[in-house]
């Protein structure tokens, strides 16, 4: 064995020899000497193990340049960010797995401006410390009519903070039909228990009446909560009490009424071909004292949860220690402010906001895009079976359950290649393409594909290997 190691030592170059030359200098300048040395050693160890196992002693395959080239590939692969830009070809607009909303260009520009120092909590006029949400306070009041605003990391955090700050040790009245569970096993009864609030459910699964709320209010009641059924529907023999009716009960008994809207519409959705969704302004006008909603759903901004409404109640929540734990950073607030400003011109949302661009995309335009992509894919892969199909897209992200958007897609089959394997190769391409798989086909839904995504799709098409065979790799 010692003799074998000596033979291998003569075949393989030393680390010092590999690190000589301009290419090695470039790598150490970009990635640091320690990283390059470790990678070179890793490649040499892999070659050494391979040679000892096979008994092959072919010096030409083990030149210093070969070792350095493999080390460079390893370094570049390991240096890639885990989070990467992907092409969403699923047809699901607010795809939770893909980061939900695609941020507007205005938000991206604002992010670049606030990465350094910014006046996050300083009044530039007085030089005094200011509230963190001051940058969005005026515009939120304009868009919703709220007295004040508070922003935390997400709407689940907003719910937990509100319950802890206002209802610890007291009862929260809510309809049995609204004890929701959302993604990640987030259950409202569990959140209430963790916050220290006491759940007081009223009504039945399918019917709740105004009298149910009125009869449940008592000395220990901290609030009446209405939760939006954002990811399910109850149909048939049903009865739901409006936020306006609940607010009348709250006013009579002097108990705050909270409306958890979930997706948080700031504008009417009818111009975009969707059913009416109760807006934040409508809820406050109907008498809600506080309204909660996500900032990354129908607002289409960065992830966050917003609480708006009566200034006194907002201040009570802000003064709770938990707020500091859940508050957001300057990047979130900067991107959120830029996104919110777009809603001041709702007639221009379809041009300026990618979320509303996708929602408003005419079926004819989607079909035309699908036909063009089918033609271009066919030119590159004439052996593939391609078809343009009529599809149904969804908003997703726990928003507007059941609301369907007509769409078109390119359906792909390849001889000798299973659909799930083709989808995997699409995901592993230089720019990951995320399709759907159904009916033994890979489906590229064009509602969520932007024109600038097409070159990435075509590049991925060229790289897909028939039969799903992987390219052979050298040791290391």
C-alpha positions, 0 to 999 in steps of 0.5 A: 500500500505504501508503494502504491501511495508513492506511485500516486504521489508521482502521478499527481501534481502537488498543491503548490504546483497546481497553484502556480499560474495566472488562473490560480492567481485569479481564483485566489484573488476572487475567492481567497487563498484558503478556499482555493487551497482547500478545494484543490486538496479536495480534488487531489484526494478524490483523484488519489482515491480513484487511482488507488481503486482503479490502478490506473496511472495515466499522468496526462489526465492528472495535470495541474491544469486539470486539477485546477479546472475541477477545483474552479468548478467546485468553488463556483458551484459552492459559491452560488447563492441558495436563493436563485431567480426562477421562472414561475411556469406553474400558473400560480401567481402568488406561489408560496414556494417561490416567494409569493409576490414578484416585487414591482420595479419601484420596490427593487429600486427602493431596496437599492437605495436603503441598503446603506444608512437611511433615516429609518427611525430619525426625523430629519427635520428635528433630528429626534428619534421617530417611529419605525413605520413613519415612512408608510404611515401617511400613505396607509392612512390615505389608502385605508382611512386608518388612524395609525399603522403598525408593521410586523414580520407577517400576518400570523405575527400580527395576529399573535401580537394583537392577541397577546397585547390586547387579550391576554387572560381574556376572552376573544369571541369568534365564529366557529366557522372561522377557526382557520388553519393555514399553511404550515399547520398554523391554527388560530385556536393554537395561536390564541392559546399560545398568546394567553387569550381565551377562545370563545367560539360561537355559532356553528360550522355553517351558520353564525348569527348576530345574536350569537356574538351578542350573547357571548360578550361578557365582563371577560371579553377583550375583543370580537374577532372576524377571520377571513376564510382566505383558503377555503369556502363554506357553501350551501345552507350558510349564514355569515355575519358581516363586519358591520353587524359585528361592529354594532355589537362591539359598539353597544358593549364597548368591545373592540372589533378586529377584522383579520382580512388575510390577503388585504385588498387595497383596491377593488378587483372587479376591473381585473376580472376577479370577484369583489374582495372586501377592502381594508377601507371598506372594513374600517368604514363598516366599523372595525376598530382594527384590521389585519392583513398580509403585505405580500398577497394582494398588495404584492409587496415584501412579506409582512403583516400590517395592523391598521385602525384606531390610533389608541389601540395601535399604540397599546400594541406597539408598546408591548415588548413582543412588538420589538421581536416581530418588527421589520427591518429597513429593507422591508419598509423601503420595499413596502413603501414603494409598493404602496405608492403604486396603489395611489394610481389604481388605473396604472397597476396593470402596467406597473405592478407585476402581480396585477399585470399577471392578473389582468393578462388577457387570455388572447395574449396568453394564448399567443405567447404559448403558441410562439413558445411552442414554435420556438421549442419545436425548432430546437427539439423537433422530436418532442410532442408539443401542444398548446392547451387551455388551462386554469390559473389561480391567485394562490397564496391563500387568496381568493379560494376558488377564483379561477383565471383562464390561461394557456400553456405549452404541454410537453412530452419527450420520447424516452423521458418521464415527465417528472424527470423532465420537470427535474431537469427544468428545475436544475437548469442554469435559470431554474424553470418551475413547471407543473406536471399532469397527464404525463406532461410537463406544463408551462403555464404562460400566465405567470411567464414574462417575456423576459423569461422566454430565453431562459426557458429555451436555454433550459430546453436545449440542455435537457437530456433525452432519457434523463441521462446525467453527464459523466463527471470526473472525480471531485 
